[in-house]
């Protein structure tokens, strides 16, 4: 596969269909799932040098998706309901708590020395 084919396949991978899922309708309410898509790629090539000619090329592409939320559509209203990653929330709270404990500990040590 050459670089051009790889780029074409990468472009085909990042489509609106990967961001917005298939709508689901029930009891007059439509739910449309939404995802965050991130992609990246790279490529390389080689050249011939001196008495040791070489040939090379290469490339790669990565694609990742995480849920972002859903649009809820009713007859008279459209609402956005975000997906919440509770793991990130808990890890953030733990990080803040640890930093706070370290700062309070240093403060108390300095106060005790005076």
MDTraj code that builds the backbone (N, CA, C; nanometers):
import mdtraj as md
import numpy as np

residues = "UNK UNK UNK UNK UNK UNK UNK UNK UNK UNK UNK UNK UNK UNK UNK UNK UNK UNK UNK UNK UNK UNK UNK UNK UNK UNK UNK UNK UNK UNK UNK UNK UNK UNK UNK UNK UNK UNK UNK UNK UNK UNK UNK UNK UNK UNK UNK UNK UNK UNK UNK UNK UNK UNK UNK UNK UNK UNK UNK UNK UNK UNK UNK UNK UNK UNK UNK UNK UNK UNK UNK UNK UNK UNK UNK UNK UNK UNK UNK UNK UNK UNK UNK UNK UNK UNK UNK UNK UNK UNK UNK UNK UNK UNK UNK UNK UNK UNK UNK UNK UNK UNK UNK UNK UNK UNK UNK UNK UNK UNK UNK UNK UNK UNK".split()
xyz = np.array([
    [0.0852, -0.1169, 0.0000],
    [0.0000, 0.0000, 0.0000],
    [0.0900, 0.1236, 0.0000],
    [0.0619, 0.2177, -0.0883],
    [0.1419, 0.3390, -0.0899],
    [0.0764, 0.4465, -0.0029],
    [0.1452, 0.5573, 0.0131],
    [0.1004, 0.6642, 0.1013],
    [-0.0351, 0.7200, 0.0569],
    [-0.0544, 0.7345, -0.0722],
    [-0.1798, 0.7902, -0.1236],
    [-0.2982, 0.7021, -0.0856],
    [-0.2818, 0.5703, -0.0989],
    [-0.3898, 0.4789, -0.0603],
    [-0.4185, 0.4884, 0.0888],
    [-0.3122, 0.5006, 0.1692],
    [-0.3290, 0.5103, 0.3135],
    [-0.4070, 0.6366, 0.3496],
    [-0.3747, 0.7487, 0.2861],
    [-0.4446, 0.8737, 0.3149],
    [-0.5913, 0.8631, 0.2727],
    [-0.6169, 0.8009, 0.1593],
    [-0.7557, 0.7824, 0.1144],
    [-0.8352, 0.6982, 0.2137],
    [-0.7763, 0.5914, 0.2640],
    [-0.8444, 0.5070, 0.3621],
    [-0.8668, 0.5811, 0.4930],
    [-0.7694, 0.6627, 0.5324],
    [-0.7838, 0.7411, 0.6547],
    [-0.8984, 0.8406, 0.6406],
    [-0.9089, 0.9057, 0.5253],
    [-1.0179, 1.0006, 0.5026],
    [-1.1526, 0.9300, 0.5033],
    [-1.1583, 0.8098, 0.4499],
    [-1.2833, 0.7335, 0.4508],
    [-1.3232, 0.6944, 0.5933],
    [-1.2249, 0.6789, 0.6826],
    [-1.2527, 0.6379, 0.8198],
    [-1.3166, 0.7488, 0.9022],
    [-1.2783, 0.8729, 0.8739],
    [-1.3268, 0.9863, 0.9517],
    [-1.4461, 1.0466, 0.8785],
    [-1.5644, 0.9969, 0.9096],
    [-1.6858, 1.0432, 0.8441],
    [-1.7877, 1.0865, 0.9482],
    [-1.8899, 1.1557, 0.9029],
    [-1.9966, 1.1984, 0.9923],
    [-2.0645, 1.0775, 1.0563],
    [-2.0714, 0.9667, 0.9846],
    [-2.1337, 0.8460, 1.0375],
    [-2.0623, 0.7921, 1.1600],
    [-1.9350, 0.8253, 1.1768],
    [-1.8620, 0.7810, 1.2960],
    [-1.8853, 0.8753, 1.4136],
    [-1.9248, 0.9989, 1.3852],
    [-1.9505, 1.0958, 1.4912],
    [-2.0943, 1.0839, 1.5399],
    [-2.1896, 1.0806, 1.4472],
    [-2.3308, 1.0690, 1.4818],
    [-2.3764, 0.9272, 1.4528],
    [-2.4270, 0.8588, 1.5548],
    [-2.4743, 0.7221, 1.5375],
    [-2.6139, 0.7191, 1.4766],
    [-2.6643, 0.5998, 1.4580],
    [-2.7984, 0.5819, 1.4018],
    [-2.9026, 0.6297, 1.5025],
    [-2.9953, 0.7164, 1.4599],
    [-3.1004, 0.7627, 1.5505],
    [-3.1933, 0.6484, 1.5913],
    [-3.2406, 0.6551, 1.7131],
    [-3.3342, 0.5565, 1.7652],
    [-3.4610, 0.6305, 1.8090],
    [-3.5759, 0.5869, 1.7578],
    [-3.7017, 0.6550, 1.7883],
    [-3.7945, 0.5615, 1.8654],
    [-3.8561, 0.6172, 1.9705],
    [-3.9518, 0.5416, 2.0508],
    [-4.0432, 0.6393, 2.1236],
    [-4.1721, 0.6144, 2.1194],
    [-4.2723, 0.6964, 2.1879],
    [-4.2601, 0.8452, 2.1546],
    [-4.2341, 0.8787, 2.0304],
    [-4.2257, 1.0183, 1.9879],
    [-4.0965, 1.0882, 2.0257],
    [-3.9981, 1.0145, 2.0740],
    [-3.8702, 1.0727, 2.1130],
    [-3.7598, 1.0067, 2.0309],
    [-3.6720, 1.0892, 1.9748],
    [-3.5595, 1.0387, 1.8961],
    [-3.4307, 1.0668, 1.9714],
    [-3.3457, 0.9667, 1.9824],
    [-3.2162, 0.9787, 2.0490],
    [-3.1073, 0.9586, 1.9440],
    [-3.0155, 1.0579, 1.9362],
    [-2.9053, 1.0518, 1.8397],
    [-2.7738, 1.0490, 1.9180],
    [-2.7026, 0.9364, 1.9186],
    [-2.5752, 0.9296, 1.9901],
    [-2.4656, 1.0067, 1.9164],
    [-2.3753, 1.0682, 1.9940],
    [-2.2666, 1.1487, 1.9389],
    [-2.1350, 1.1034, 2.0026],
    [-2.0295, 1.0969, 1.9211],
    [-1.8970, 1.0564, 1.9702],
    [-1.7927, 1.1613, 1.9338],
    [-1.6860, 1.1662, 2.0126],
    [-1.5693, 1.2481, 1.9784],
    [-1.4725, 1.1583, 1.9024],
    [-1.4281, 1.2067, 1.7877],
    [-1.3367, 1.1302, 1.7046],
    [-1.2033, 1.2037, 1.6976],
    [-1.0954, 1.1311, 1.7154],
    [-0.9611, 1.1882, 1.7019],
    [-0.8771, 1.0929, 1.6175],
    [-0.8013, 1.1489, 1.5286],
    [-0.7167, 1.0660, 1.4429],
    [-0.5830, 1.1329, 1.4198],
    [-0.4885, 1.0539, 1.3813],
    [-0.3556, 1.1054, 1.3508],
    [-0.2837, 1.0085, 1.2607],
    [-0.1876, 1.0587, 1.1921],
    [-0.1150, 0.9715, 1.1002],
    [0.0257, 1.0218, 1.0778],
    [0.0997, 0.9428, 1.0102],
    [0.2363, 0.9793, 0.9780],
    [0.2870, 0.8950, 0.8638],
    [0.3947, 0.9380, 0.8064],
    [0.4505, 0.8637, 0.6944],
    [0.6002, 0.8871, 0.6850],
    [0.6635, 0.8125, 0.5999],
    [0.8067, 0.8258, 0.5803],
    [0.8463, 0.7718, 0.4451],
    [0.9719, 0.7887, 0.4132],
    [1.0234, 0.7344, 0.2878],
    [1.1728, 0.7136, 0.3028],
    [1.2327, 0.6541, 0.2031],
    [1.3760, 0.6305, 0.2057],
    [1.4405, 0.6863, 0.0808],
    [1.5730, 0.6789, 0.0758],
    [1.6445, 0.7249, -0.0430],
    [1.7704, 0.6416, -0.0606],
    [1.8250, 0.6519, -0.1765],
    [1.9476, 0.5776, -0.2044],
    [2.0666, 0.6652, -0.1675],
    [2.1634, 0.6017, -0.1002],
    [2.2832, 0.6744, -0.0589],
    [2.4074, 0.5946, -0.0934],
    [2.5025, 0.6564, -0.1575],
    [2.6339, 0.5983, -0.1834],
    [2.6298, 0.4579, -0.2398],
    [2.7183, 0.3706, -0.1842],
    [2.7296, 0.2337, -0.2330],
    [2.6222, 0.1419, -0.1748],
    [2.5533, 0.1862, -0.0750],
    [2.4502, 0.1028, -0.0120],
    [2.3114, 0.1589, -0.0418],
    [2.2584, 0.1283, -0.1584],
    [2.1265, 0.1819, -0.1921],
    [2.0188, 0.1197, -0.1033],
    [1.9272, 0.1987, -0.0658],
    [1.8166, 0.1504, 0.0173],
    [1.6850, 0.2008, -0.0373],
    [1.5844, 0.1303, -0.0035],
    [1.4526, 0.1705, -0.0461],
    [1.3610, 0.1594, 0.0737],
    [1.2695, 0.2514, 0.0869],
    [1.1800, 0.2418, 0.2003],
    [1.0623, 0.3353, 0.1870],
    [0.9633, 0.3049, 0.2590],
    [0.8465, 0.3911, 0.2734],
    [0.7695, 0.3378, 0.3926],
    [0.6783, 0.4121, 0.4399],
    [0.6002, 0.3648, 0.5529],
    [0.4961, 0.4657, 0.5907],
    [0.4055, 0.4226, 0.6705],
    [0.3006, 0.5125, 0.7152],
    [0.2104, 0.4421, 0.8137],
    [0.1310, 0.5210, 0.8776],
    [0.0368, 0.4649, 0.9728],
    [-0.0715, 0.5648, 1.0049],
    [-0.1794, 0.5153, 1.0577],
    [-0.2916, 0.6011, 1.0939],
    [-0.3620, 0.5403, 1.2136],
    [-0.4016, 0.6253, 1.3056],
    [-0.4765, 0.5793, 1.4219],
    [-0.6047, 0.6582, 1.4372],
    [-0.7065, 0.5933, 1.4868],
    [-0.8361, 0.6572, 1.5043],
    [-0.8925, 0.6152, 1.6389],
    [-0.9399, 0.7111, 1.7154],
    [-0.9993, 0.6800, 1.8450],
    [-1.1327, 0.7504, 1.8605],
    [-1.2232, 0.6898, 1.9327],
    [-1.3551, 0.7484, 1.9543],
    [-1.3978, 0.7291, 2.0990],
    [-1.4583, 0.8320, 2.1560],
    [-1.5157, 0.8235, 2.2897],
    [-1.6564, 0.8822, 2.2852],
    [-1.7476, 0.8318, 2.3665],
    [-1.8833, 0.8863, 2.3653],
    [-1.8839, 1.0299, 2.4168],
    [-1.9591, 1.1162, 2.3492],
    [-1.9710, 1.2554, 2.3910],
    [-2.1059, 1.2825, 2.4568],
    [-2.2091, 1.2132, 2.4124],
    [-2.3421, 1.2334, 2.4678],
    [-2.4483, 1.1968, 2.3666],
    [-2.5687, 1.2469, 2.3904],
    [-2.6796, 1.2205, 2.2980],
    [-2.7634, 1.3462, 2.2812],
    [-2.8204, 1.3606, 2.1620],
    [-2.9244, 1.4602, 2.1386],
    [-3.0573, 1.3886, 2.1571],
    [-3.1456, 1.4479, 2.2368],
    [-3.2788, 1.3935, 2.2569],
    [-3.3763, 1.4900, 2.1890],
    [-3.4461, 1.4411, 2.0870],
    [-3.5364, 1.5241, 2.0076],
    [-3.6795, 1.4788, 2.0332],
    [-3.7622, 1.5728, 2.0804],
    [-3.9053, 1.5477, 2.0948],
    [-3.9787, 1.6427, 2.0008],
    [-4.1105, 1.6434, 2.0062],
    [-4.1887, 1.7258, 1.9147],
    [-4.1544, 1.8743, 1.9235],
    [-4.1291, 1.9251, 2.0431],
    [-4.1092, 2.0689, 2.0590],
    [-3.9742, 2.1072, 2.1202],
    [-3.8829, 2.0120, 2.1334],
    [-3.7592, 2.0421, 2.2050],
    [-3.6438, 1.9520, 2.1602],
    [-3.5232, 2.0101, 2.1600],
    [-3.4003, 1.9340, 2.1381],
    [-3.3121, 1.9582, 2.2598],
    [-3.2699, 1.8502, 2.3255],
    [-3.1840, 1.8613, 2.4442],
    [-3.0528, 1.7876, 2.4194],
    [-2.9468, 1.8398, 2.4783],
    [-2.8153, 1.7753, 2.4736],
    [-2.7885, 1.7160, 2.6110],
    [-2.7606, 1.5867, 2.6155],
    [-2.7253, 1.5184, 2.7406],
    [-2.5823, 1.4658, 2.7265],
    [-2.4866, 1.5310, 2.7940],
    [-2.3469, 1.4884, 2.7790],
    [-2.3201, 1.3555, 2.8485],
    [-2.2273, 1.2798, 2.7926],
    [-2.1802, 1.1567, 2.8569],
    [-2.0739, 1.1976, 2.9588],
    [-2.0869, 1.1506, 3.0790],
    [-1.9926, 1.1866, 3.1850],
    [-1.9041, 1.0669, 3.2140],
    [-1.7726, 1.0896, 3.2082],
    [-1.6752, 0.9853, 3.2407],
    [-1.6437, 0.9978, 3.3898],
    [-1.7107, 0.9175, 3.4698],
    [-1.6940, 0.9276, 3.6153],
    [-1.5535, 0.8908, 3.6606],
    [-1.4839, 0.8115, 3.5831],
    [-1.3457, 0.7781, 3.6182],
    [-1.2594, 0.9035, 3.6183],
    [-1.2749, 0.9880, 3.5180],
    [-1.1979, 1.1130, 3.5131],
    [-1.2373, 1.2061, 3.6273],
    [-1.3644, 1.2109, 3.6596],
    [-1.4099, 1.2967, 3.7694],
    [-1.3481, 1.2510, 3.9012],
    [-1.3511, 1.1214, 3.9265],
    [-1.2959, 1.0674, 4.0511],
    [-1.1444, 1.0871, 4.0575],
    [-1.0764, 1.0614, 3.9466],
    [-0.9305, 1.0802, 3.9452],
    [-0.8941, 1.2270, 3.9681],
    [-0.9702, 1.3178, 3.9094],
    [-0.9454, 1.4603, 3.9303],
    [-0.9656, 1.4997, 4.0754],
    [-1.0718, 1.4496, 4.1370],
    [-1.0981, 1.4801, 4.2777],
    [-0.9881, 1.4240, 4.3678],
    [-0.9412, 1.3036, 4.3383],
    [-0.8331, 1.2452, 4.4176],
    [-0.7048, 1.3263, 4.4030],
    [-0.6752, 1.3722, 4.2836],
    [-0.5553, 1.4537, 4.2613],
    [-0.5634, 1.5832, 4.3409],
    [-0.6777, 1.6494, 4.3376],
    [-0.6955, 1.7732, 4.4136],
    [-0.6801, 1.7457, 4.5629],
    [-0.7363, 1.6365, 4.6117],
    [-0.7267, 1.6033, 4.7537],
    [-0.5819, 1.5777, 4.7950],
    [-0.5065, 1.5069, 4.7143],
    [-0.3662, 1.4778, 4.7469],
    [-0.2837, 1.6059, 4.7508],
    [-0.3026, 1.6914, 4.6519],
    [-0.2292, 1.8186, 4.6495],
    [-0.2662, 1.9031, 4.7706],
    [-0.3949, 1.9075, 4.8047],
    [-0.4383, 1.9845, 4.9214],
    [-0.3741, 1.9306, 5.0486],
    [-0.3691, 1.7988, 5.0648],
    [-0.3065, 1.7398, 5.1838],
    [-0.1578, 1.7724, 5.1905],
    [-0.0890, 1.7673, 5.0783],
    [0.0535, 1.8013, 5.0770],
    [0.0761, 1.9476, 5.1140],
    [-0.0051, 2.0370, 5.0594],
    [0.0092, 2.1797, 5.0904],
    [-0.0214, 2.2056, 5.2373],
    [-0.1270, 2.1473, 5.2904],
    [-0.1624, 2.1661, 5.4314],
    [-0.0523, 2.1093, 5.5217],
    [0.0031, 1.9929, 5.4846],
    [0.1119, 1.9340, 5.5626],
    [0.2338, 2.0242, 5.5686],
    [0.2726, 2.0809, 5.4576],
    [0.3870, 2.1736, 5.4569],
    [0.3579, 2.2976, 5.5391],
    [0.2380, 2.3483, 5.5266],
    [0.2004, 2.4670, 5.6030],
    [0.2094, 2.4387, 5.7522],
    [0.1570, 2.3245, 5.7951],
    [0.1601, 2.2911, 5.9374],
    [0.3027, 2.2697, 5.9876],
    [0.3904, 2.2090, 5.9046],
    [0.5305, 2.1905, 5.9448],
    [0.5997, 2.3249, 5.9629],
    [0.5783, 2.4171, 5.8700],
    [0.6407, 2.5499, 5.8810],
    [0.5873, 2.6263, 6.0012],
    [0.4619, 2.6110, 6.0280],
    [0.4012, 2.6805, 6.1425],
    [0.4555, 2.6246, 6.2733],
    [0.4791, 2.4919, 6.2764],
    [0.5292, 2.4297, 6.4002],
    [0.6739, 2.4715, 6.4280],
    [0.7526, 2.5038, 6.3248],
    [0.8924, 2.5445, 6.3443],
    [0.9038, 2.6830, 6.4050],
    [0.8059, 2.7658, 6.3935],
    [0.8136, 2.9049, 6.4433],
    [0.7957, 2.9144, 6.5894],
])
top = md.Topology()
chain = top.add_chain()
for i, resn in enumerate(residues, 1):
    res = top.add_residue(resn, chain, resSeq=i)
    for name in ("N", "CA", "C"):
        top.add_atom(name, md.element.get_by_symbol(name[0]), res)
traj = md.Trajectory(xyz[None], top)
